[in-house]
Amino acid sequence: MKVAVLASGAGTNLQALLDRVHGRDGVEIVAVASDRVEAAALRRARAAGVEAATFPGDAFGSREERDRTMADWLVSRGVELVVLAGYMQLLSDEFLGRFSDRVINVHPALLPAFPGLRAVEQALSYGVKVFGVTVHFVDGGVDSGPVILQQAVELPDVREPEAVLERLHPIEHELLPEAVRLIARGAVSFDPGNRRRVVIER
C-alpha cells in the first residue's frame, strides 16, 4: 500500500511511520507534503529518500486550488492512503472525495471529546483526569470521523500541556503506525449497520 503523509511541523509521527512500517508490512511511504516550507518533517522525509513537496496556502488562490494541486501530486504517485500527522490545515471536501475513506488522522484526545486545535489545553481546562490519543478516519467535519484506534492514560495530577504531550507522543507513535499496518493488511472495515463503527480483524 502506497502511503502519503501530510505534516506541518516537526514530523515525529512521520518518523515513527518511517521507522516502524515504511518498507515492511506491505507499506511504502511514497510522498510527504507540507503547508510549511520550513517544516522539519520535510527534512525527515528527504533523509529517508522519500519525495517531499510543499503546498503553502499563500501560493494558491484558494484552499480548494491548493488541495486540488496537492491531490493531483499524490494521485500521480499512486497514493492509496493519506495520513495526517500533525497537519494543521483543514482539507477540502473535494480532496476528501478523491481519497474517500482513505484519509486518517491522529488526534491528542479521546474523541469525541476535545476536537480541534489545542485539544490538550481544552482537556486541562475542563479538569479531566484521563487523557489519550485517537486515530480516526477524516470526514468533512473537525475531528468527527469514525474512530479506528484509541488509547487512554490516567494523568490525575498533571497541570501543564507540555507534560501531557510528553506522555501522549509515545502513544501516538504506537497507534498511528498500527492503524496504517492494519489498513494495509485489509483488517479495517466499516460495520454495515453503522458506518461510524470501525471493525478491526485482529
KOLKE-520937 format. One record per residue (C-alpha): chain; x, z, y. Coordinates in nm, 2 decimals, padded with zeros to 4 digits. Example, Ala and Ser with C-alpha at 12.3 -4.5 7.8 and 13.67 -1.06 7.14 Angstrom:
! KOLKE-520937
['A'; [01.23; 00.78; -00.45]];
['A'; [01.37; 00.71; -00.11]];
END
This chain:
! KOLKE-520937
['A'; [00.00; 00.00; 00.00]];
['A'; [00.14; -00.11; 00.33]];
['A'; [00.11; 00.17; 00.59]];
['A'; [00.14; 00.17; 00.97]];
['A'; [00.19; 00.49; 01.17]];
['A'; [00.09; 00.54; 01.53]];
['A'; [00.27; 00.82; 01.72]];
['A'; [00.31; 00.92; 02.08]];
['A'; [00.57; 01.19; 02.06]];
['A'; [00.85; 01.35; 01.86]];
['A'; [00.74; 01.19; 01.53]];
['A'; [00.78; 01.49; 01.30]];
['A'; [00.48; 01.39; 01.09]];
['A'; [00.62; 01.03; 01.08]];
['A'; [00.94; 01.18; 00.95]];
['A'; [00.75; 01.37; 00.68]];
['A'; [00.59; 01.05; 00.57]];
['A'; [00.93; 00.87; 00.57]];
['A'; [01.08; 01.15; 00.37]];
['A'; [00.80; 01.21; 00.12]];
['A'; [00.61; 00.89; 00.05]];
['A'; [00.79; 00.59; 00.20]];
['A'; [00.92; 00.37; -00.08]];
['A'; [00.76; 00.57; -00.35]];
['A'; [00.41; 00.64; -00.50]];
['A'; [00.32; 00.28; -00.41]];
['A'; [00.36; 00.34; -00.04]];
['A'; [00.56; 00.14; 00.21]];
['A'; [00.56; 00.22; 00.58]];
['A'; [00.60; -00.13; 00.74]];
['A'; [00.52; -00.06; 01.11]];
['A'; [00.53; 00.22; 01.37]];
['A'; [00.36; 00.17; 01.70]];
['A'; [00.35; 00.40; 02.01]];
['A'; [00.19; 00.40; 02.35]];
['A'; [00.51; 00.55; 02.50]];
['A'; [00.83; 00.36; 02.52]];
['A'; [01.03; 00.69; 02.52]];
['A'; [00.87; 00.83; 02.21]];
['A'; [01.12; 00.98; 01.97]];
['A'; [00.91; 00.85; 01.68]];
['A'; [01.03; 00.50; 01.76]];
['A'; [01.39; 00.61; 01.71]];
['A'; [01.30; 00.77; 01.38]];
['A'; [01.13; 00.45; 01.26]];
['A'; [01.43; 00.23; 01.35]];
['A'; [01.67; 00.47; 01.19]];
['A'; [01.47; 00.43; 00.87]];
['A'; [01.47; 00.05; 00.90]];
['A'; [01.10; 00.03; 00.99]];
['A'; [00.99; -00.22; 01.25]];
['A'; [00.87; -00.04; 01.57]];
['A'; [00.69; -00.16; 01.88]];
['A'; [00.53; -00.01; 02.19]];
['A'; [00.19; -00.08; 02.34]];
['A'; [00.18; 00.11; 02.67]];
['A'; [-00.16; 00.12; 02.84]];
['A'; [-00.03; 00.00; 03.18]];
['A'; [00.10; -00.32; 03.02]];
['A'; [-00.26; -00.43; 02.94]];
['A'; [-00.57; -00.49; 03.14]];
['A'; [-00.78; -00.25; 02.93]];
['A'; [-00.77; -00.02; 02.63]];
['A'; [-00.96; -00.29; 02.43]];
['A'; [-00.70; -00.55; 02.51]];
['A'; [-00.41; -00.31; 02.42]];
['A'; [-00.58; -00.22; 02.09]];
['A'; [-00.66; -00.58; 02.01]];
['A'; [-00.29; -00.68; 02.06]];
['A'; [-00.18; -00.38; 01.85]];
['A'; [-00.43; -00.46; 01.58]];
['A'; [-00.30; -00.82; 01.57]];
['A'; [00.05; -00.69; 01.53]];
['A'; [-00.04; -00.46; 01.24]];
['A'; [-00.25; -00.72; 01.06]];
['A'; [00.04; -00.97; 01.08]];
['A'; [00.24; -00.72; 00.89]];
['A'; [-00.02; -00.68; 00.62]];
['A'; [-00.11; -00.32; 00.71]];
['A'; [-00.37; -00.17; 00.48]];
['A'; [-00.38; 00.19; 00.61]];
['A'; [-00.32; 00.32; 00.97]];
['A'; [-00.21; 00.68; 01.00]];
['A'; [-00.24; 00.86; 01.34]];
['A'; [00.05; 01.11; 01.35]];
['A'; [00.03; 01.26; 01.69]];
['A'; [-00.11; 00.95; 01.86]];
['A'; [-00.26; 01.07; 02.18]];
['A'; [-00.49; 00.77; 02.26]];
['A'; [-00.85; 00.71; 02.15]];
['A'; [-00.88; 00.38; 01.96]];
['A'; [-01.14; 00.13; 02.05]];
['A'; [-01.44; 00.05; 01.82]];
['A'; [-01.30; -00.30; 01.77]];
['A'; [-00.97; -00.16; 01.64]];
['A'; [-01.15; 00.07; 01.40]];
['A'; [-01.38; -00.21; 01.29]];
['A'; [-01.07; -00.42; 01.19]];
['A'; [-00.95; -00.13; 00.98]];
['A'; [-01.28; 00.01; 00.86]];
['A'; [-01.24; 00.33; 00.66]];
['A'; [-00.86; 00.27; 00.67]];
['A'; [-00.76; 00.49; 00.97]];
['A'; [-00.67; 00.86; 00.91]];
['A'; [-00.56; 01.13; 01.15]];
['A'; [-00.40; 01.48; 01.12]];
['A'; [-00.55; 01.75; 01.35]];
['A'; [-00.42; 02.11; 01.41]];
['A'; [-00.76; 02.28; 01.35]];
['A'; [-01.02; 02.33; 01.08]];
['A'; [-01.26; 02.06; 01.18]];
['A'; [-01.54; 02.05; 01.29]];
['A'; [-01.41; 02.35; 01.49]];
['A'; [-01.20; 02.27; 01.80]];
['A'; [-01.18; 01.89; 01.81]];
['A'; [-01.00; 01.70; 02.08]];
['A'; [-00.69; 01.79; 02.28]];
['A'; [-00.54; 02.14; 02.29]];
['A'; [-00.70; 02.24; 01.97]];
['A'; [-00.48; 02.54; 01.91]];
['A'; [-00.54; 02.67; 02.27]];
['A'; [-00.91; 02.63; 02.21]];
['A'; [-00.89; 02.84; 01.90]];
['A'; [-00.68; 03.11; 02.06]];
['A'; [-00.92; 03.13; 02.35]];
['A'; [-01.21; 03.17; 02.10]];
['A'; [-01.03; 03.45; 01.93]];
['A'; [-01.02; 03.31; 01.58]];
['A'; [-00.81; 03.48; 01.31]];
['A'; [-00.78; 03.18; 01.08]];
['A'; [-00.62; 02.85; 01.19]];
['A'; [-00.55; 02.54; 00.99]];
['A'; [-00.49; 02.17; 00.96]];
['A'; [-00.73; 01.88; 00.88]];
['A'; [-00.66; 01.53; 00.76]];
['A'; [-00.97; 01.31; 00.82]];
['A'; [-01.09; 00.95; 00.85]];
['A'; [-01.12; 00.83; 01.21]];
['A'; [-01.46; 00.71; 01.34]];
['A'; [-01.58; 00.63; 01.69]];
['A'; [-01.61; 01.00; 01.78]];
['A'; [-01.34; 01.26; 01.87]];
['A'; [-01.21; 01.41; 01.55]];
['A'; [-01.55; 01.36; 01.40]];
['A'; [-01.47; 01.15; 01.09]];
['A'; [-01.51; 01.27; 00.73]];
['A'; [-01.26; 01.53; 00.61]];
['A'; [-01.01; 01.43; 00.34]];
['A'; [-00.80; 01.75; 00.31]];
['A'; [-00.79; 02.09; 00.48]];
['A'; [-00.57; 02.40; 00.46]];
['A'; [-00.61; 02.73; 00.63]];
['A'; [-00.37; 03.00; 00.73]];
['A'; [-00.45; 03.35; 00.85]];
['A'; [-00.27; 03.45; 01.17]];
['A'; [-00.47; 03.75; 01.30]];
['A'; [-00.20; 03.88; 01.54]];
['A'; [-00.07; 03.55; 01.69]];
['A'; [-00.13; 03.50; 02.06]];
['A'; [00.08; 03.21; 02.17]];
['A'; [00.02; 02.84; 02.09]];
['A'; [00.38; 02.77; 02.00]];
['A'; [00.37; 03.04; 01.73]];
['A'; [00.06; 02.89; 01.58]];
['A'; [00.20; 02.54; 01.59]];
['A'; [00.52; 02.66; 01.42]];
['A'; [00.31; 02.78; 01.12]];
['A'; [00.09; 02.47; 01.12]];
['A'; [00.36; 02.20; 01.13]];
['A'; [00.48; 02.26; 00.77]];
['A'; [00.12; 02.23; 00.66]];
['A'; [00.08; 01.90; 00.84]];
['A'; [00.39; 01.78; 00.68]];
['A'; [00.25; 01.86; 00.34]];
['A'; [-00.12; 01.74; 00.39]];
['A'; [-00.06; 01.41; 00.56]];
['A'; [00.18; 01.26; 00.30]];
['A'; [-00.05; 01.40; 00.03]];
['A'; [-00.35; 01.22; 00.18]];
['A'; [-00.16; 00.89; 00.20]];
['A'; [-00.04; 00.93; -00.16]];
['A'; [-00.40; 00.99; -00.28]];
['A'; [-00.54; 00.69; -00.09]];
['A'; [-00.26; 00.47; -00.22]];
['A'; [-00.35; 00.58; -00.57]];
['A'; [-00.71; 00.49; -00.52]];
['A'; [-00.81; 00.86; -00.57]];
['A'; [-01.01; 00.89; -00.24]];
['A'; [-01.37; 00.76; -00.21]];
['A'; [-01.70; 00.85; -00.04]];
['A'; [-01.99; 01.02; -00.20]];
['A'; [-02.26; 00.75; -00.22]];
['A'; [-02.52; 01.02; -00.15]];
['A'; [-02.34; 01.15; 00.16]];
['A'; [-02.07; 00.94; 00.32]];
['A'; [-01.95; 01.24; 00.51]];
['A'; [-01.83; 01.39; 00.19]];
['A'; [-01.50; 01.26; 00.07]];
['A'; [-01.44; 01.27; -00.31]];
['A'; [-01.09; 01.31; -00.45]];
['A'; [-01.00; 01.24; -00.81]];
['A'; [-00.70; 01.46; -00.89]];
END
